[in-house]
Amino acid sequence: MRRFAAIFIFGLLLTAFFIYFVFNFQGFWLGPTVSIDFPEEGVTLNNSRVLVKGRSRDISRLELNGRPIYTDEKGNFEEELILFSGLNIIELKADGRFGRKLFEQRMVMVRMPE
């Protein structure tokens, strides 16, 4: 009976350790993610001010056009940019918690009303 209890407790501890390990290191296996929700690729805007919106997961650093930006607790971000008239490239760079790097960009056309 004692041997069964010891094996049972050992099994519970091993299971708890495995669950802890999987949840804490899933960012290592899955890697970070980052996406720009707005503006969409190739969109034409009539205003030079644009609110860039997106989502991220498992990142340690995020830059929008070379400037650091910050996310909320859910990984969402919003940042206003002032764009030039004509073709603009919006660049988003992210560093993952385990050293992986991501890069995403959008090309956006701005046509100012005359």
N, CA, C and O atoms as CSV, one atom per row, in Angstrom:
chain,resi,resn,atom,element,x,y,z
A,1,MET,N,N,0.820,-1.201,0.000
A,1,MET,CA,C,0.000,0.000,0.000
A,1,MET,C,C,0.866,1.269,0.000
A,1,MET,O,O,0.561,2.240,-0.692
A,2,ARG,N,N,1.942,1.241,0.782
A,2,ARG,CA,C,2.829,2.401,0.828
A,2,ARG,C,C,3.511,2.629,-0.508
A,2,ARG,O,O,3.687,3.767,-0.943
A,3,ARG,N,N,3.885,1.560,-1.141
A,3,ARG,CA,C,4.552,1.652,-2.444
A,3,ARG,C,C,3.605,2.259,-3.481
A,3,ARG,O,O,4.032,3.069,-4.304
A,4,PHE,N,N,2.337,1.880,-3.451
A,4,PHE,CA,C,1.341,2.431,-4.369
A,4,PHE,C,C,1.176,3.936,-4.141
A,4,PHE,O,O,1.090,4.704,-5.099
A,5,ALA,N,N,1.133,4.353,-2.882
A,5,ALA,CA,C,0.994,5.776,-2.559
A,5,ALA,C,C,2.208,6.560,-3.048
A,5,ALA,O,O,2.058,7.665,-3.571
A,6,ALA,N,N,3.391,6.013,-2.888
A,6,ALA,CA,C,4.606,6.695,-3.339
A,6,ALA,C,C,4.626,6.826,-4.860
A,6,ALA,O,O,4.991,7.875,-5.390
A,7,ILE,N,N,4.237,5.767,-5.558
A,7,ILE,CA,C,4.185,5.818,-7.028
A,7,ILE,C,C,3.131,6.816,-7.486
A,7,ILE,O,O,3.349,7.553,-8.448
A,8,PHE,N,N,1.988,6.844,-6.804
A,8,PHE,CA,C,0.911,7.772,-7.154
A,8,PHE,C,C,1.364,9.224,-6.968
A,8,PHE,O,O,1.132,10.062,-7.840
A,9,ILE,N,N,2.000,9.519,-5.851
A,9,ILE,CA,C,2.481,10.882,-5.589
A,9,ILE,C,C,3.567,11.266,-6.589
A,9,ILE,O,O,3.582,12.391,-7.090
A,10,PHE,N,N,4.468,10.343,-6.879
A,10,PHE,CA,C,5.503,10.607,-7.876
A,10,PHE,C,C,4.875,10.899,-9.239
A,10,PHE,O,O,5.320,11.806,-9.942
A,11,GLY,N,N,3.854,10.142,-9.614
A,11,GLY,CA,C,3.153,10.368,-10.884
A,11,GLY,C,C,2.486,11.736,-10.924
A,11,GLY,O,O,2.530,12.420,-11.946
A,12,LEU,N,N,1.870,12.135,-9.815
A,12,LEU,CA,C,1.243,13.464,-9.750
A,12,LEU,C,C,2.280,14.574,-9.892
A,12,LEU,O,O,2.061,15.543,-10.619
A,13,LEU,N,N,3.400,14.433,-9.202
A,13,LEU,CA,C,4.456,15.440,-9.304
A,13,LEU,C,C,5.032,15.505,-10.712
A,13,LEU,O,O,5.297,16.590,-11.228
A,14,LEU,N,N,5.225,14.357,-11.326
A,14,LEU,CA,C,5.740,14.316,-12.691
A,14,LEU,C,C,4.762,14.965,-13.667
A,14,LEU,O,O,5.178,15.696,-14.566
A,15,THR,N,N,3.470,14.705,-13.496
A,15,THR,CA,C,2.443,15.319,-14.345
A,15,THR,C,C,2.407,16.832,-14.147
A,15,THR,O,O,2.317,17.584,-15.117
A,16,ALA,N,N,2.478,17.278,-12.894
A,16,ALA,CA,C,2.472,18.721,-12.617
A,16,ALA,C,C,3.690,19.396,-13.231
A,16,ALA,O,O,3.573,20.482,-13.798
A,17,PHE,N,N,4.853,18.771,-13.127
A,17,PHE,CA,C,6.063,19.328,-13.731
A,17,PHE,C,C,5.926,19.409,-15.248
A,17,PHE,O,O,6.317,20.408,-15.852
A,18,PHE,N,N,5.382,18.378,-15.860
A,18,PHE,CA,C,5.199,18.357,-17.313
A,18,PHE,C,C,4.259,19.472,-17.764
A,18,PHE,O,O,4.545,20.162,-18.742
A,19,ILE,N,N,3.148,19.654,-17.064
A,19,ILE,CA,C,2.191,20.713,-17.415
A,19,ILE,C,C,2.846,22.081,-17.255
A,19,ILE,O,O,2.685,22.947,-18.115
A,20,TYR,N,N,3.577,22.286,-16.171
A,20,TYR,CA,C,4.293,23.545,-15.956
A,20,TYR,C,C,5.288,23.803,-17.088
A,20,TYR,O,O,5.356,24.912,-17.619
A,21,PHE,N,N,6.045,22.793,-17.449
A,21,PHE,CA,C,7.047,22.906,-18.503
A,21,PHE,C,C,6.407,23.261,-19.843
A,21,PHE,O,O,6.902,24.141,-20.547
A,22,VAL,N,N,5.325,22.593,-20.200
A,22,VAL,CA,C,4.653,22.842,-21.481
A,22,VAL,C,C,4.119,24.266,-21.543
A,22,VAL,O,O,4.310,24.944,-22.553
A,23,PHE,N,N,3.458,24.738,-20.494
A,23,PHE,CA,C,2.879,26.075,-20.523
A,23,PHE,C,C,3.940,27.171,-20.509
A,23,PHE,O,O,3.763,28.198,-21.165
A,24,ASN,N,N,5.019,26.984,-19.792
A,24,ASN,CA,C,6.044,28.023,-19.725
A,24,ASN,C,C,6.952,28.074,-20.936
A,24,ASN,O,O,7.550,29.115,-21.211
A,25,PHE,N,N,7.071,26.988,-21.661
A,25,PHE,CA,C,7.972,26.964,-22.801
A,25,PHE,C,C,7.254,26.840,-24.135
A,25,PHE,O,O,7.890,26.568,-25.154
A,26,GLN,N,N,5.931,27.036,-24.148
A,26,GLN,CA,C,5.230,26.971,-25.427
A,26,GLN,C,C,5.643,28.126,-26.331
A,26,GLN,O,O,5.583,27.988,-27.552
A,27,GLY,N,N,6.056,29.246,-25.780
A,27,GLY,CA,C,6.575,30.345,-26.585
A,27,GLY,C,C,7.857,29.974,-27.300
A,27,GLY,O,O,8.142,30.491,-28.380
A,28,PHE,N,N,8.633,29.082,-26.705
A,28,PHE,CA,C,9.862,28.613,-27.339
A,28,PHE,C,C,9.540,27.741,-28.546
A,28,PHE,O,O,10.175,27.873,-29.593
A,29,TRP,N,N,8.567,26.857,-28.411
A,29,TRP,CA,C,8.221,25.956,-29.511
A,29,TRP,C,C,7.417,26.661,-30.594
A,29,TRP,O,O,7.700,26.506,-31.782
A,30,LEU,N,N,6.427,27.423,-30.192
A,30,LEU,CA,C,5.558,28.078,-31.168
A,30,LEU,C,C,6.181,29.347,-31.722
A,30,LEU,O,O,5.906,29.730,-32.859
A,31,GLY,N,N,7.008,29.995,-30.937
A,31,GLY,CA,C,7.633,31.233,-31.373
A,31,GLY,C,C,6.701,32.418,-31.217
A,31,GLY,O,O,5.506,32.256,-30.969
A,32,PRO,N,N,7.254,33.608,-31.363
A,32,PRO,CA,C,6.442,34.814,-31.243
A,32,PRO,C,C,5.595,35.023,-32.496
A,32,PRO,O,O,5.917,34.517,-33.571
A,33,THR,N,N,4.525,35.765,-32.343
A,33,THR,CA,C,3.709,36.151,-33.493
A,33,THR,C,C,3.455,37.647,-33.414
A,33,THR,O,O,3.356,38.227,-32.333
A,34,VAL,N,N,3.354,38.247,-34.571
A,34,VAL,CA,C,3.029,39.666,-34.654
A,34,VAL,C,C,2.268,39.880,-35.951
A,34,VAL,O,O,2.621,39.316,-36.987
A,35,SER,N,N,1.228,40.694,-35.894
A,35,SER,CA,C,0.460,40.978,-37.105
A,35,SER,C,C,-0.061,42.410,-37.058
A,35,SER,O,O,-0.391,42.940,-35.997
A,36,ILE,N,N,-0.124,43.014,-38.235
A,36,ILE,CA,C,-0.696,44.352,-38.381
A,36,ILE,C,C,-2.121,44.170,-38.888
A,36,ILE,O,O,-2.337,43.640,-39.977
A,37,ASP,N,N,-3.090,44.611,-38.095
A,37,ASP,CA,C,-4.493,44.492,-38.488
A,37,ASP,C,C,-4.941,45.658,-39.363
A,37,ASP,O,O,-5.742,45.484,-40.281
A,38,PHE,N,N,-4.416,46.849,-39.072
A,38,PHE,CA,C,-4.758,48.030,-39.869
A,38,PHE,C,C,-3.537,48.931,-39.920
A,38,PHE,O,O,-2.887,49.112,-38.891
A,39,PRO,N,N,-3.202,49.491,-41.037
A,39,PRO,CA,C,-3.867,49.431,-42.340
A,39,PRO,C,C,-3.515,48.144,-43.088
A,39,PRO,O,O,-2.501,47.499,-42.821
A,40,GLU,N,N,-4.372,47.805,-44.015
A,40,GLU,CA,C,-4.144,46.622,-44.830
A,40,GLU,C,C,-3.118,46.930,-45.916
A,40,GLU,O,O,-2.873,48.090,-46.246
A,41,GLU,N,N,-2.529,45.882,-46.461
A,41,GLU,CA,C,-1.528,46.018,-47.525
A,41,GLU,C,C,-2.147,46.680,-48.753
A,41,GLU,O,O,-3.205,46.263,-49.223
A,42,GLY,N,N,-1.480,47.716,-49.272
A,42,GLY,CA,C,-1.887,48.361,-50.517
A,42,GLY,C,C,-3.072,49.302,-50.419
A,42,GLY,O,O,-3.576,49.755,-51.447
A,43,VAL,N,N,-3.527,49.607,-49.226
A,43,VAL,CA,C,-4.681,50.484,-49.068
A,43,VAL,C,C,-4.289,51.921,-49.426
A,43,VAL,O,O,-3.140,52.323,-49.241
A,44,THR,N,N,-5.244,52.682,-49.934
A,44,THR,CA,C,-5.047,54.100,-50.232
A,44,THR,C,C,-5.803,54.915,-49.192
A,44,THR,O,O,-7.004,54.728,-48.995
A,45,LEU,N,N,-5.094,55.814,-48.534
A,45,LEU,CA,C,-5.682,56.641,-47.483
A,45,LEU,C,C,-5.784,58.082,-47.955
A,45,LEU,O,O,-4.993,58.531,-48.785
A,46,ASN,N,N,-6.766,58.806,-47.420
A,46,ASN,CA,C,-6.959,60.216,-47.754
A,46,ASN,C,C,-6.463,61.140,-46.649
A,46,ASN,O,O,-6.682,62.350,-46.704
A,47,ASN,N,N,-5.802,60.582,-45.657
A,47,ASN,CA,C,-5.344,61.355,-44.515
A,47,ASN,C,C,-3.912,60.931,-44.193
A,47,ASN,O,O,-3.583,59.748,-44.274
A,48,SER,N,N,-3.070,61.880,-43.833
A,48,SER,CA,C,-1.677,61.539,-43.536
A,48,SER,C,C,-1.517,60.913,-42.152
A,48,SER,O,O,-0.493,60.291,-41.872
A,49,ARG,N,N,-2.501,61.070,-41.298
A,49,ARG,CA,C,-2.457,60.444,-39.972
A,49,ARG,C,C,-3.142,59.084,-40.048
A,49,ARG,O,O,-4.272,58.966,-40.521
A,50,VAL,N,N,-2.434,58.060,-39.570
A,50,VAL,CA,C,-2.996,56.714,-39.582
A,50,VAL,C,C,-2.729,56.067,-38.226
A,50,VAL,O,O,-1.649,56.215,-37.655
A,51,LEU,N,N,-3.719,55.357,-37.727
A,51,LEU,CA,C,-3.586,54.625,-36.476
A,51,LEU,C,C,-3.268,53.176,-36.825
A,51,LEU,O,O,-4.131,52.438,-37.303
A,52,VAL,N,N,-2.032,52.779,-36.583
A,52,VAL,CA,C,-1.599,51.411,-36.871
A,52,VAL,C,C,-2.037,50.536,-35.703
A,52,VAL,O,O,-1.714,50.817,-34.549
A,53,LYS,N,N,-2.782,49.464,-36.017
A,53,LYS,CA,C,-3.285,48.552,-34.991
A,53,LYS,C,C,-2.799,47.148,-35.291
A,53,LYS,O,O,-2.672,46.757,-36.452
A,54,GLY,N,N,-2.530,46.399,-34.245
A,54,GLY,CA,C,-2.092,45.025,-34.446
A,54,GLY,C,C,-2.071,44.233,-33.161
A,54,GLY,O,O,-2.480,44.704,-32.099
A,55,ARG,N,N,-1.567,42.985,-33.295
A,55,ARG,CA,C,-1.509,42.062,-32.168
A,55,ARG,C,C,-0.145,41.380,-32.131
A,55,ARG,O,O,0.519,41.228,-33.156
A,56,SER,N,N,0.252,40.979,-30.944
A,56,SER,CA,C,1.515,40.261,-30.796
A,56,SER,C,C,1.380,39.247,-29.669
A,56,SER,O,O,0.489,39.333,-28.825
A,57,ARG,N,N,2.303,38.278,-29.686
A,57,ARG,CA,C,2.337,37.274,-28.623
A,57,ARG,C,C,3.785,36.842,-28.395
A,57,ARG,O,O,4.544,36.656,-29.346
A,58,ASP,N,N,4.150,36.688,-27.152
A,58,ASP,CA,C,5.479,36.204,-26.748
A,58,ASP,C,C,6.622,37.048,-27.307
A,58,ASP,O,O,7.589,36.512,-27.848
A,59,ILE,N,N,6.508,38.368,-27.174
A,59,ILE,CA,C,7.573,39.256,-27.643
A,59,ILE,C,C,8.207,39.967,-26.457
A,59,ILE,O,O,7.578,40.155,-25.416
A,60,SER,N,N,9.466,40.358,-26.635
A,60,SER,CA,C,10.147,41.132,-25.600
A,60,SER,C,C,10.375,42.574,-26.039
A,60,SER,O,O,10.554,43.458,-25.201
A,61,ARG,N,N,10.368,42.815,-27.347
A,61,ARG,CA,C,10.592,44.168,-27.876
A,61,ARG,C,C,9.834,44.310,-29.180
A,61,ARG,O,O,9.772,43.378,-29.981
A,62,LEU,N,N,9.251,45.499,-29.389
A,62,LEU,CA,C,8.470,45.778,-30.584
A,62,LEU,C,C,8.828,47.172,-31.085
A,62,LEU,O,O,8.852,48.128,-30.310
A,63,GLU,N,N,9.106,47.285,-32.385
A,63,GLU,CA,C,9.442,48.581,-32.986
A,63,GLU,C,C,8.567,48.823,-34.204
A,63,GLU,O,O,8.344,47.924,-35.015
A,64,LEU,N,N,8.078,50.043,-34.319
A,64,LEU,CA,C,7.303,50.478,-35.475
A,64,LEU,C,C,8.083,51.600,-36.145
A,64,LEU,O,O,8.252,52.671,-35.562
A,65,ASN,N,N,8.556,51.366,-37.356
A,65,ASN,CA,C,9.394,52.311,-38.098
A,65,ASN,C,C,10.596,52.766,-37.266
A,65,ASN,O,O,10.941,53.947,-37.250
A,66,GLY,N,N,11.226,51.810,-36.575
A,66,GLY,CA,C,12.433,52.092,-35.813
A,66,GLY,C,C,12.221,52.696,-34.442
A,66,GLY,O,O,13.187,52.988,-33.738
A,67,ARG,N,N,10.971,52.888,-34.052
A,67,ARG,CA,C,10.658,53.498,-32.757
A,67,ARG,C,C,10.007,52.455,-31.846
A,67,ARG,O,O,9.065,51.790,-32.278
A,68,PRO,N,N,10.464,52.287,-30.616
A,68,PRO,CA,C,9.850,51.286,-29.740
A,68,PRO,C,C,8.402,51.631,-29.418
A,68,PRO,O,O,8.069,52.786,-29.156
A,69,ILE,N,N,7.559,50.623,-29.440
A,69,ILE,CA,C,6.162,50.789,-29.041
A,69,ILE,C,C,5.837,49.709,-28.021
A,69,ILE,O,O,6.602,48.762,-27.840
A,70,TYR,N,N,4.701,49.858,-27.359
A,70,TYR,CA,C,4.352,48.972,-26.257
A,70,TYR,C,C,2.969,48.385,-26.479
A,70,TYR,O,O,2.117,48.977,-27.141
A,71,THR,N,N,2.772,47.212,-25.910
A,71,THR,CA,C,1.495,46.519,-26.038
A,71,THR,C,C,0.749,46.574,-24.715
A,71,THR,O,O,1.327,46.869,-23.668
A,72,ASP,N,N,-0.551,46.283,-24.782
A,72,ASP,CA,C,-1.303,46.126,-23.545
A,72,ASP,C,C,-1.094,44.701,-23.019
A,72,ASP,O,O,-0.316,43.934,-23.584
A,73,GLU,N,N,-1.790,44.359,-21.942
A,73,GLU,CA,C,-1.579,43.048,-21.321
A,73,GLU,C,C,-2.026,41.887,-22.204
A,73,GLU,O,O,-1.616,40.748,-21.977
A,74,LYS,N,N,-2.858,42.156,-23.206
A,74,LYS,CA,C,-3.310,41.102,-24.120
A,74,LYS,C,C,-2.451,41.018,-25.378
A,74,LYS,O,O,-2.675,40.147,-26.219
A,75,GLY,N,N,-1.474,41.908,-25.519
A,75,GLY,CA,C,-0.593,41.890,-26.684
A,75,GLY,C,C,-1.053,42.785,-27.823
A,75,GLY,O,O,-0.451,42.757,-28.897
A,76,ASN,N,N,-2.097,43.575,-27.624
A,76,ASN,CA,C,-2.583,44.496,-28.659
A,76,ASN,C,C,-1.782,45.792,-28.619
A,76,ASN,O,O,-1.313,46.221,-27.565
A,77,PHE,N,N,-1.638,46.401,-29.789
A,77,PHE,CA,C,-0.953,47.692,-29.833
A,77,PHE,C,C,-1.674,48.622,-30.799
A,77,PHE,O,O,-2.310,48.185,-31.758
A,78,GLU,N,N,-1.558,49.910,-30.520
A,78,GLU,CA,C,-2.070,50.994,-31.368
A,78,GLU,C,C,-1.040,52.111,-31.323
A,78,GLU,O,O,-0.579,52.505,-30.252
A,79,GLU,N,N,-0.691,52.610,-32.484
A,79,GLU,CA,C,0.284,53.708,-32.545
A,79,GLU,C,C,-0.056,54.593,-33.733
A,79,GLU,O,O,-0.273,54.100,-34.840
A,80,GLU,N,N,-0.101,55.899,-33.502
A,80,GLU,CA,C,-0.408,56.826,-34.585
A,80,GLU,C,C,0.873,57.209,-35.324
A,80,GLU,O,O,1.893,57.523,-34.712
A,81,LEU,N,N,0.794,57.175,-36.643
A,81,LEU,CA,C,1.899,57.604,-37.498
A,81,LEU,C,C,1.433,58.740,-38.384
A,81,LEU,O,O,0.261,58.810,-38.755
A,82,ILE,N,N,2.347,59.624,-38.720
A,82,ILE,CA,C,2.085,60.661,-39.711
A,82,ILE,C,C,2.870,60.278,-40.950
A,82,ILE,O,O,4.097,60.183,-40.912
A,83,LEU,N,N,2.165,60.060,-42.043
A,83,LEU,CA,C,2.768,59.581,-43.281
A,83,LEU,C,C,2.886,60.707,-44.291
A,83,LEU,O,O,2.189,61.718,-44.203
A,84,PHE,N,N,3.771,60.519,-45.239
A,84,PHE,CA,C,3.940,61.475,-46.325
A,84,PHE,C,C,2.943,61.172,-47.435
A,84,PHE,O,O,2.411,60.065,-47.526
A,85,SER,N,N,2.699,62.164,-48.271
A,85,SER,CA,C,1.880,61.935,-49.453
A,85,SER,C,C,2.657,61.028,-50.402
A,85,SER,O,O,3.850,61.230,-50.629
A,86,GLY,N,N,1.979,60.040,-50.948
A,86,GLY,CA,C,2.633,59.075,-51.830
A,86,GLY,C,C,2.741,57.714,-51.166
A,86,GLY,O,O,1.971,57.393,-50.261
A,87,LEU,N,N,3.698,56.919,-51.617
A,87,LEU,CA,C,3.878,55.560,-51.111
A,87,LEU,C,C,4.678,55.573,-49.811
A,87,LEU,O,O,5.738,56.194,-49.732
A,88,ASN,N,N,4.165,54.889,-48.803
A,88,ASN,CA,C,4.818,54.782,-47.496
A,88,ASN,C,C,4.978,53.309,-47.138
A,88,ASN,O,O,4.119,52.488,-47.457
A,89,ILE,N,N,6.071,52.986,-46.479
A,89,ILE,CA,C,6.299,51.630,-45.999
A,89,ILE,C,C,6.280,51.663,-44.475
A,89,ILE,O,O,7.054,52.387,-43.849
A,90,ILE,N,N,5.397,50.880,-43.892
A,90,ILE,CA,C,5.295,50.751,-42.444
A,90,ILE,C,C,6.001,49.456,-42.059
A,90,ILE,O,O,5.623,48.379,-42.520
A,91,GLU,N,N,7.032,49.559,-41.211
A,91,GLU,CA,C,7.818,48.390,-40.814
A,91,GLU,C,C,7.615,48.085,-39.333
A,91,GLU,O,O,7.710,48.968,-38.481
A,92,LEU,N,N,7.340,46.839,-39.054
A,92,LEU,CA,C,7.163,46.373,-37.685
A,92,LEU,C,C,8.191,45.274,-37.414
A,92,LEU,O,O,8.228,44.259,-38.108
A,93,LYS,N,N,9.025,45.494,-36.391
A,93,LYS,CA,C,10.043,44.506,-36.009
A,93,LYS,C,C,9.762,44.052,-34.585
A,93,LYS,O,O,9.418,44.855,-33.717
A,94,ALA,N,N,9.912,42.755,-34.360
A,94,ALA,CA,C,9.676,42.204,-33.029
A,94,ALA,C,C,10.781,41.227,-32.672
A,94,ALA,O,O,11.268,40.477,-33.518
A,95,ASP,N,N,11.167,41.249,-31.408
A,95,ASP,CA,C,12.109,40.276,-30.862
A,95,ASP,C,C,11.336,39.377,-29.910
A,95,ASP,O,O,10.643,39.859,-29.014
A,96,GLY,N,N,11.457,38.081,-30.106
A,96,GLY,CA,C,10.794,37.127,-29.232
A,96,GLY,C,C,11.533,36.965,-27.918
A,96,GLY,O,O,12.687,37.373,-27.781
A,97,ARG,N,N,10.854,36.363,-26.956
A,97,ARG,CA,C,11.465,36.156,-25.639
A,97,ARG,C,C,12.647,35.202,-25.692
A,97,ARG,O,O,13.512,35.248,-24.817
A,98,PHE,N,N,12.703,34.334,-26.708
A,98,PHE,CA,C,13.776,33.352,-26.808
A,98,PHE,C,C,14.724,33.654,-27.960
A,98,PHE,O,O,15.407,32.755,-28.449
A,99,GLY,N,N,14.775,34.936,-28.406
A,99,GLY,CA,C,15.760,35.357,-29.392
A,99,GLY,C,C,15.311,35.347,-30.846
A,99,GLY,O,O,16.061,35.799,-31.711
A,100,ARG,N,N,14.128,34.855,-31.143
A,100,ARG,CA,C,13.655,34.881,-32.529
A,100,ARG,C,C,13.264,36.298,-32.913
A,100,ARG,O,O,12.797,37.077,-32.082
A,101,LYS,N,N,13.461,36.616,-34.175
A,101,LYS,CA,C,13.132,37.952,-34.682
A,101,LYS,C,C,12.066,37.825,-35.767
A,101,LYS,O,O,12.081,36.892,-36.570
A,102,LEU,N,N,11.147,38.780,-35.769
A,102,LEU,CA,C,10.088,38.836,-36.774
A,102,LEU,C,C,10.105,40.196,-37.437
A,102,LEU,O,O,10.532,41.190,-36.849
A,103,PHE,N,N,9.635,40.221,-38.670
A,103,PHE,CA,C,9.583,41.460,-39.439
A,103,PHE,C,C,8.321,41.426,-40.292
A,103,PHE,O,O,8.053,40.437,-40.974
A,104,GLU,N,N,7.560,42.488,-40.251
A,104,GLU,CA,C,6.379,42.599,-41.099
A,104,GLU,C,C,6.310,44.024,-41.626
A,104,GLU,O,O,6.664,44.972,-40.926
A,105,GLN,N,N,5.856,44.168,-42.854
A,105,GLN,CA,C,5.731,45.515,-43.403
A,105,GLN,C,C,4.456,45.635,-44.220
A,105,GLN,O,O,3.902,44.652,-44.710
A,106,ARG,N,N,4.015,46.882,-44.346
A,106,ARG,CA,C,2.842,47.229,-45.146
A,106,ARG,C,C,3.215,48.400,-46.043
A,106,ARG,O,O,3.892,49.334,-45.616
A,107,MET,N,N,2.769,48.338,-47.280
A,107,MET,CA,C,2.901,49.477,-48.191
A,107,MET,C,C,1.543,50.152,-48.263
A,107,MET,O,O,0.524,49.521,-48.544
A,108,VAL,N,N,1.555,51.449,-48.001
A,108,VAL,CA,C,0.332,52.234,-47.923
A,108,VAL,C,C,0.497,53.471,-48.786
A,108,VAL,O,O,1.534,54.133,-48.741
A,109,MET,N,N,-0.513,53.779,-49.563
A,109,MET,CA,C,-0.512,54.978,-50.407
A,109,MET,C,C,-1.347,56.056,-49.720
A,109,MET,O,O,-2.458,55.799,-49.256
A,110,VAL,N,N,-0.791,57.269,-49.664
A,110,VAL,CA,C,-1.520,58.409,-49.105
A,110,VAL,C,C,-1.739,59.402,-50.229
A,110,VAL,O,O,-0.789,59.879,-50.850
A,111,ARG,N,N,-2.996,59.705,-50.482
A,111,ARG,CA,C,-3.361,60.727,-51.474
A,111,ARG,C,C,-4.119,61.820,-50.749
A,111,ARG,O,O,-5.231,61.615,-50.264
A,112,MET,N,N,-3.500,62.973,-50.686
A,112,MET,CA,C,-4.119,64.101,-49.995
A,112,MET,C,C,-5.153,64.743,-50.908
A,112,MET,O,O,-4.897,64.933,-52.097
A,113,PRO,N,N,-6.330,65.081,-50.358
A,113,PRO,CA,C,-7.342,65.756,-51.178
A,113,PRO,C,C,-6.854,67.132,-51.625
A,113,PRO,O,O,-6.181,67.848,-50.883
A,114,GLU,N,N,-7.208,67.472,-52.839
A,114,GLU,CA,C,-6.755,68.762,-53.399
A,114,GLU,C,C,-7.723,69.874,-53.120
A,114,GLU,O,O,-7.487,71.014,-53.522
